[in-house]
Amino acid sequence: MVPGNEIINSKELNEIKKIFTKSDGVLFAHGFDKRRGKIFRVREFEKKISKSFGSKYVQCVSSGTAAIKIALKSLGVKPGDEVITQSFNFIATIEAIIDCGAKPIITGINNDLNMPVEDLSKLITKKTKAIILVHMLGYSAEIDKIQKFCKQKKIPLIEDNCEAVGATFKGKQLGTLSDIGIFSFDFGKTITTGEGGCLLTNNKKKFLYFKRYHDHGHKLLKGIPRGIDNADMPGFNYRMTELQAAVGISQIQKLNFILSESKKRFLAMENILKDKVYLRKIYKRSKPNYDTLIFKVDNYKKRKKIVKYLNNVGIGTKNLPDAIKWHFAFFWKHAIANDQIKNTLASKKILEKFIAVPILLKKSIKHYEKISLDLLKLI
Ligand SMILES: Cc1ncc(COP(=O)(O)O)c(C=O)c1O
């Protein structure tokens, strides 16, 4: 989740400068047509995302959290409804569900830290309005099974792909394999705009809803100035600025570099550890975005030693275990009903055995090899 911010440089600055040199400092994505010339940076960024990821429509917004909320709104999620998501997660999905007035229903995780399709069969009710599957830490979840289930039950599927931008399944980008895909571009993500996110869909009707809802419900009538382009549906302000998009335009051009450099470091570790350690499973025909290498250590004392070692060598551990409170529903009693917290107890036993090593571009491949050899002595 980190590489984008590690390689931010004058290229991003140059893209921002264009707003001032070519577009008279228009920082807003909408209107000001004469003043801005033909420069629309957010629209340009959306086109690049659409092309790079193979999604027909893309709507950029102010954050990944906002994108999830907009997705739920577009599906008509309202008070009294239920939305199913998973215990290993980020609180944004839960917040978006409760912001729509709905109840978060929580699945456990399987031994590879993903949403088990079997749990969905148990938790689905007449009130279930959507399922949010989260591809955690750069690895693909069992998207094919979940997708099949959702199709059979006619329940819309949202793919929260905030943590796995660039990862694929059967050659297709994660985030494009469901009704709505969600990306985050916050400062800890694969590519960053500081804050920001987007929704991906192939459905024109949904796209038009995103477009209107994120911008106060404007009708967006062609040729009508914004000031008199009324709204006829409630919306909100979840707009992205031109400044964010300018950074994104530069970052997306670095995505292939980020993925290939991350992969080299990931494989260097994997090659050394694979015969001695249980590595989190990469599902057949899926490719991670290689930004985190995750492995299991059953022994508590060994785990403690390994975490201490990783902190000492300046790598740290990502989410597992360092930020587990931000990534595990067991700790979100303020937002989740007690009857759902109990579904997380089995996940706790699985999650606490895993260690997540962040792949940083500023650390060399040699550094990762050395770390892996040291880890072998501690395992
Ligand atoms: C899985 C997941 N979903 C959603 C989000 C929310 O994204 P943002 O920070 O852009 O609101 C994050 C961010 O950490 C995340 O990891």
Ligand as a Chemical Component Dictionary entry (heavy atoms), coordinates in Angstrom:
data_LIG
# 
_chem_comp.id                   LIG 
_chem_comp.type                 NON-POLYMER 
_chem_comp.pdbx_formal_charge   0 
_chem_comp.three_letter_code    LIG 
# 
loop_
_chem_comp_atom.comp_id 
_chem_comp_atom.atom_id 
_chem_comp_atom.alt_atom_id 
_chem_comp_atom.type_symbol 
_chem_comp_atom.charge 
_chem_comp_atom.model_Cartn_x 
_chem_comp_atom.model_Cartn_y 
_chem_comp_atom.model_Cartn_z 
_chem_comp_atom.pdbx_ordinal 
LIG C1 C1 C 0 -9.766  -1.877 2.348 1  
LIG C2 C2 C 0 -9.946  -0.384 2.404 2  
LIG N1 N1 N 0 -11.137 0.130  2.089 3  
LIG C3 C3 C 0 -11.347 1.453  2.109 4  
LIG C4 C4 C 0 -10.352 2.337  2.473 5  
LIG C5 C5 C 0 -10.663 3.782  2.549 6  
LIG O1 O1 O 0 -9.947  4.568  1.650 7  
LIG P1 P1 P 0 -9.701  6.110  1.939 8  
LIG O2 O2 O 0 -8.595  6.227  2.927 9  
LIG O3 O3 O 0 -9.314  6.655  0.593 10 
LIG O4 O4 O 0 -10.978 6.698  2.410 11 
LIG C6 C6 C 0 -9.096  1.843  2.826 12 
LIG C7 C7 C 0 -8.022  2.762  3.250 13 
LIG O5 O5 O 0 -7.164  2.475  4.041 14 
LIG C8 C8 C 0 -8.887  0.443  2.799 15 
LIG O6 O6 O 0 -7.704  -0.091 3.140 16 
# 
loop_
_chem_comp_bond.comp_id 
_chem_comp_bond.atom_id_1 
_chem_comp_bond.atom_id_2 
_chem_comp_bond.value_order 
_chem_comp_bond.pdbx_ordinal 
LIG C1 C2 SING 1  
LIG C2 N1 SING 2  
LIG C2 C8 DOUB 3  
LIG N1 C3 DOUB 4  
LIG C3 C4 SING 5  
LIG C4 C5 SING 6  
LIG C4 C6 DOUB 7  
LIG C5 O1 SING 8  
LIG O1 P1 SING 9  
LIG P1 O2 DOUB 10 
LIG P1 O3 SING 11 
LIG P1 O4 SING 12 
LIG C6 C7 SING 13 
LIG C6 C8 SING 14 
LIG C7 O5 DOUB 15 
LIG C8 O6 SING 16 
# 
